[in-house]
């Protein structure tokens, strides 16, 4: 049986992505699941709420596991503290079924994603100028 062409495309995206692109994908996934959890709360679908919040937490745990404390130093420490805070807040959101807490965490995740996107673009530009490539992405 052949795989779904869309799934093949998605798999290829993950397999060929740079480290920075993978981090951005993780942030986007966490934001998506957090927003789905908020919608599920509004719909009073608490099983789905729980599932989506757990998925958000799983991604945050994955982000935590990618931290390199040796190279990252204080930045890695601060990110780890922020990830721990977000996980605690998601637990509270799940217990209280509070969409405002989810919004808070989604905003933090969005800020981090945006920062990685800027850093990734700068890194691409730096690499391109070092190799003499032309950056057509703008």
N, C-alpha and C positions, 0 to 999 in steps of 0.2 A: 504494500500500500504506500502510495506516495504522500509526502507531507504537504500540507497546505502551503501554497506559494507565499502567502503573507507571512506565515510562521518562518519559512525559510529566510525571507527577507529580514525579519526581526532578529533571527539568530545570527545572520551575517553581520547585522549592525553591531551586536554585542561582541562578536568575535573579532571584528576589525577596529573597534573603537580604541582610542587612546585612553590612558589612565584618567586624564582630565574629563574626557567625554563620558566615561563610565561613572565617574562621581556625579556629573551633572545628571545623567540618567537616573541614578539612585535618588537624588534630590527630587527630580520630577516625579518619580514613582511614589515617594513618600508624600509629596504634596497632593498627588492625585488620590491616594488612599485616604489621606486626612480629609479631603473635601468630600469624598464618598461617605466617610463616617459621619460627617456633619449632616449631609443629606439624609442618611439613614436615621439619624436622631430625629430630624424634622418629620420623617415618615413614620416614626415610632417603630422602626424595624431594629430592635436592639440586638438581635443575633448578628445582623449585618454590620451594625455599629461596632460590636465587639471584634468581629473578623477584620474589618478595615483598620481599626485602631491597632490591633495586633500586627497587621501587615506593616503599618507605618512604623511601629516599634521595631519590627524585625529589620527594616531598612536602616533605621537609626543605629541599631546594634551593629549592622554591617559597616556603616560609616565609622563607628567607633573602632571596629576591628582593623580598619585601614590606616588608622593613625600611626605614624612613625614618631615615637617620642624622642628617639635619638636624634633624628634630623630636624624634627619639627619643634622641639624644645617647648618653650612657653606657649606657642601657638597651638601645638598639639594638646597641651594640658588644658588650655582654655576651651578648645573645641570639645574635648572629652567632658569637661564640666557642663558645657552647654548641651551636649547630647544627653547627659544624665538628667539634666533639668527637664529637657523636652520629654524624655521617657516618663519621669515622675508626673509631669503635667498631663500626659496622655492617659496614665493610669487614673488620675483624678477625673479627667474628662469622661472616661469609661464608667467610673463608679457613679459620678453625678449626672451623666448624660448631658454634659454642658458644652454646647457648640462654641461658646466664646473661648473656652480653653483651647479647643481645636483650632480656632482662628489664630490664636496667639502662636501656637506651634507652627501652623502653616506659614505664618508671616516670617517667623525665624528661619524656617527651611527655605522660603523664597529668597530672603536676604542672602543666605549662604549660597544658594544656587546662582543668584545673580553675580555674586562676588567671584565664584568659580568661572562663570561664563566670561567675565571681564579678564580674569587672569589667564584663562585658556586662549582668548584672542590675542592677548599681549605675548604669550608664549609662542603662538603660531607665527606672529609677526616677527618676533625676535629670531626664531628658527629660520624663517624664510629669508630674512635679511642676511643672516649668517651664511646661508647656502646660495644666495643670489637668486632665489625664486621670487616670482611676482605673486603677491597676495591679491586675489581677485574677489575675496569674500567681503572686503570693505571693512 
